[in-house]
């Protein structure tokens, strides 16, 4: 497996980081590596949503239908509160909201979220588009959280754009690198 860097997006007090070019039929798998995404607001979730072409030249908006599931493991900074859990509140059943990729990132200097989102065959016009993500978060309440998200975007239209944001407030800092996988 080889990764080819397509683009780098850097946040600086940004409401969103939108990648609006480079997702096409060149690769059947794309990875988005986000590094030290630091929120301006405490205890917020890092999220994504995609944009698809409706078969013409029109984009349909960052509101595609998502089916997803999430679970996590966590351990407290003070050596307590170790748990594994399934988070049904973060699942989407044909929802159009931005999909959470983690839980309650803190805004202290030593807190952020990093991880990888993999998007499979976004240019295919026959099947839904599957995705999976794994993130590591330093939470606002001083927990280390390993978060897993998976599912599919329920459209046969080609996905051509992706948007990342925190569910409240700006992205204070961080970098997202988009890779094609071959």
N, C-alpha and C positions, 0 to 999 in steps of 0.2 A: 504494500500500500504506500503510495506516494502522495504527499500533500503539495499542492501548488498554491502559493499565496496569490489571491486575486485582489484583495483590498484591505486597507487598514482604516478604521474609523476611531477617532479619539474624542472623548467627551471633555467638555469644560463648561460646567454649568449649563448643560444641554437638557432640554425637556425630553427629547428622544434622540436616538441614533437610528436613522433610517438608511438602509442599504437599498438603493433604487436602481442599481445596474450591476451586471456581472452574473446574475442568476439566470442561466439559460440552459440549452441542451448540450453544452460543452462537456459537462460532467453529470453523471447520474447520482452522485452523492456530494453534498456540500457540508462543510463543518464551519461553525461559528465559534471561535475561541474568544471568550470574554475574560479579561484579566483585570483584577482589582477594580471592579465596578463599585464605586463609592457613592452612596446617596447623600443628598443634601438634607434629607429628612430621616429621622431615626425610625427603625423597625418598619421598613418597607420591603415589598416583594419586587424582585426583578422579573420582568415579563417580556413576552414577545407576541407578535401577531404578523400575519402575512397578507400580501396583496396578490390577487390573481387576475389574469386577463379573462374577460368573459367570452372569448372566442372572436372578438373584434379587436379594435384598437383601444377599447375602453378598459380601464382598470376598475375593479369592483370595490376598492377600499380596504383598509386594514380591519376587516370584519369578517374574515372567512370562518366557516363553521368548523369547530374543533371537537373531537372526542378525545379525552385524556384521562390519565390516572397518575397519582403521585404517592410516593411514600418516602420516609426519611428515617435516619438514625441521628441521634444527637448525644452530646456529652457536655456537661457543664464545665466551665473554666475552673470552678472551685472543686472539681472532682465529684460532682453530684449530678443527679438527674439524667442518667444514661437511659435512653429509651429508643425503641424502634416503633414507628407508627405509620398507619395508612391515613392519609389526609383527604377524606372525601370532600371537604369544603373546597379543595383546590381542583377537583375533577371538573371537567366540562362534559356534558352530555348534549352534543349538538349546540354548544354555546358559541357566541361570537365575541366574547371578551378577550382581552389580552391574556395569554396563558402564563400563569406563574411558573417560574423556573427555580424559585427558592422561597424561603420563609423568613421574613422580618430581618433583613440586613441592617446592621447597626451603622451609625454615622460617626462613631469615635474614630480617632486617627488609626487605630489598629483593627478596624472592621471594614469588610468589603465582601463581595461575592465574586468567585471565579468559576469557570466551568466550560463545558463544550455542549453545544446543541448540534445534532446531526439531522439533516433534512435529506430524505431519500427521494430521488427521481422527481424533482419539482417541475420539470418540463413535460412529463408524461401527461397525455390528455385522455387516457383510458381509465386510470385507477386513482384512488385517493392517495394523498401524499403522507407517508409515515414520517415520524420524527421521534427522537429520544434525546434526553439531556441528563447530564449529571453535573451537579454544582456542589461547591464547598462554600459555606457561608459562616462568617463570624457575626452572630446575631447581636442585636441591641441589648439583649439581656444576658450576654456573656456565655452563650452556648456555641459550640462548634457543631454545625449541621451538615450532614451529607445527604443531599436531596436528589431524588430520581423522578423524572417526569417522562412519560411516553404517551404516544397516541397517534392520531392521524388528522390531517386536514381534509375534511369531507367535501372535496371538489375534484372534478376531473379537468378543470381549467388549469393552465400552466401557472405556477407560482413564479413571479418575477421580482418581487420586492419583499423585504422583511423589516420590521420595526421593533426596536428594543426600548424599554423605558421602565422606570420604577412606578409602582402603582400610585405614588404620591410624591410630589416634589421633583426636583431635577436630578440628573446624573451629575454629581459634582466632578467626578474624574473617572477615568477608565478607558480601556482600549478593547475594540472588537476587531478580530482578524477573520476574514472570510477566506476559506480554502476550498479548492476543488480537490476531490479525492479520486485518484486513478490507481 
